[in-house]
Amino acid sequence: MKIIILGAGQVGASVAEHLASEANDITVVDTDTKRLQDLQDRLDIRTVSGHASYPAVLQTAGAEDADMIIAVTNSDEINMVACQISYTIFHTPTKIARVRALEYLAFPSLFAQEVFPVDVLISPEQLITDYILRLVENPGALQVLDFADGKVRLVGVKAYYGGPLVGQELRTFKDHLPGVDTRVAAIFRRGKAILPEGNTIIEADDEVFFLAATKDIRTVMSELRRLDKPCKRIMIAGGGNIGVRLARTLERAYQVKLIDHNTLRAENISRELDRTIVLHGDAADEDLLLEEGIEHADVFCAVTNDDEANILSAMLAKRMGARKVMSLINRAAYVDLVQSGIIDVAISPEQITIGSLLAHIRRGDVAVVHSLRRGAAEAIEAIAHGDKKSSKVVGRMIEEIKLPPGTTIGAIVRGEEVLIAHREIMVEAEDHVIMFVVDKKRISEVERLFQVGVTFM
């Protein structure tokens, strides 16, 4: 596939890295020549220096025969205009744009073909807000990902000493949980992936990813760790786009306090929000945190634009008694450094955004892609089409499907029915198949499994 990526920032560079390793023809456009040179030194891609929305620059990048434009520059306006020009002049089939401003997103009709023809709209702030909301709703989880419109969830938890299943073989799951169907998709032990078998023994401190129907998540979690109490009190550090969205979403059901260091910004936010208590001050100020009852906070979430400030304030909040702390971290090197240490959850905007983008780029009918463990693995929801002659999966039992090494099928969603994967289940046309791929080099093989042969009409 020939893909032009506009913007060589964190998201653009990460998408280029993902896609270049999967035999795509990638061109990256940016005005920063140093960034482009760094990318070209690392990856087998083309680069073009120039303004991403100029027709001549897009033409030089190969827009005339591109399959897809991914506009992820730091400017909403440039991304929108680039999609408009790609549609009007170059007739590019698929146009994806990152748009941050609520002032644009509040008017969906803006993105119709006759105005700004954007086929797929990516809003990082909304994706991050939804991601954090799922973590708040599932206390104790490291990652919570939705599939099949929320019918199934993949949840990552750290197994604790004393959990009923810790020290037990996976095959004993069904004895511990009669009437609840679940499947462990993967286990990460000391940073390395272990493919789960029936005789695999769960150890304390393992990161265990399991699939289950959404209604059964807390029951399964209780077998791996002591269940945390539901959250009530939430403190947010940072009154930017993400902080305000998060507060607006959470204040309906939780007691929310938001801290921002800018006086004018804090005043404006207090008028925007209905129930949130807005505080002016420094989120790393011990006296302020103590005064506002940090020791009673169920969740402290640092979402400022400064990685260092987020890390330090979250570490301080944890030391002062907050039950769970989360930190928004843009630098990939920092994410691995702090995750599973004092900070409970390191939130990577890059990985969350990339997952959303990849769902529209994968070959075959891929509905959802989630990046796991800071990009080390992927969970994919693909839709099976065709029949036994034209498809490599339809009309076959799970045990008959030739999955690439390191790939497991976790669940199948058939209409409203959730079927946790067992060897004898037959895949039918239009089933949503949820897979866990540990070795990302095998992604193209997984995609080919779900491509329909030419004999299918």
C-alpha positions, 0 to 999 in steps of 0.5 A: 500500500502506498501511504503518505504521512503528513507530519514527522512528530511523535505520532507520524514517526511512530506510524511510519515505523509501524508501517515501514516494517510491514512492506508498505511504500511510505513517504513522510512530509514535514518542514523539519529536515532534521526530523526527516533525516533522522527518520530516513536514517532509521527506516526504509522510507522516502521523505519530502521537505515542505508544507504538508498542505501545498499541492506541489509538495503533495504531488512531489510526495506521490499523491497522484497514485497514493492509496492513503493520506494520514495527516497528523501534523500539529495543525488541525487546519493543515491536516484538514486542508491537506485532506481537501486538496488530496480529494479535490486534486489527487482523488486520494481514496482514503484520507485520515486526519488528526483534529484536536480542537473541540471547536471543529469536532462539535460540528461533524457536518464540517467533515462531509465530502463537500466540505472537508472530505475526511474519511477517518477523524482521529481525536487523540484527546477523546481517545485518551479520555475514553482510555482513562475512563475505562481504567477508572471504571475497572480499578486494579487494571493496567489496561482495559480495551474494548472490542465488538462495541464493548461486548468483550474486553481485554484486560491487563492486570498484575497478578498478586501474591494471594490471588486464588489462581496465582501459582495455579495452572491455567486449566484450573480457571474453569474450576475456580470460575464455573459459569464464567467463560474467559481466556488468558490471551498472553502473559508477560513475565519480567518483560518477556511474552509467554504464550499461555498453555493449559499447563502454564502456571501464573506467577506473582507479578506476571502481567496477565491479559485476559478476554471476557464478556464485559459483565464478567471482568471483575469476577475474573480479576478477583481470581488474580488479585484482591479486588480494589474498591470502586473509585469515588474521589478523583484528582486531575492535574492539568487543565488542558484539553485532556484534563477538562474533557476528563473532568467533564466526563467523570464529574457525572459519576465521581467527586472530581478535583482539578488543579491548574497552575494558570490563574485565568485558565483555572477561572475559565475552567470553573465556569465550564464545568458543573460539579468539578472543584477547580483549584489554582496551584501547583500539582506538585505542591505538598501542602496543596495536596495535603489540604485537598485530601490526597490521602483519600484520593482513589485516583490521581491523574496527571495530564499536563503537557509536561512529562517531567511534571506529570511523573513527579506529581504522580510519584508525590501523590502516590507517596502521600497516599493516593490509591492509584496514580496515572501519568500521561507521558509522551516520551516513549523512553519514559513510559518503560522507565516508570511503568509498574514502578511507583506510578501504576499506569503510564499513559502513552498518547502515541500508542493509543492514537496509533492503535486507532490509526492502524485499524484503518490501515490493516489489510483485510476487514480489520475493525479494531487494533489495540497496541499492547504493552507500550507497542510490544504486541497487538490485539486485533479484531478482524471480521471473517468474510467469504465461505470455506472455498474463498476464506482461510478461516470461515468454515474451519474450527479454531484448531484447524486455522493455521495461525502464525507463531505467537498468535492466538484467537481469544474470542469470537463475537457472533451477533450479540453472542460472545464465544470465548475461543475453544478449539472446536468452535467453527468460524462463520461468515461475519464473525468478529474474531479477536486475536492477540499477536505477540510477534508484530512481524507476523501482522501481515500473515494475520491480515492475509488470513482474513483476505477473501480469495478472488473466487468469492462473489 
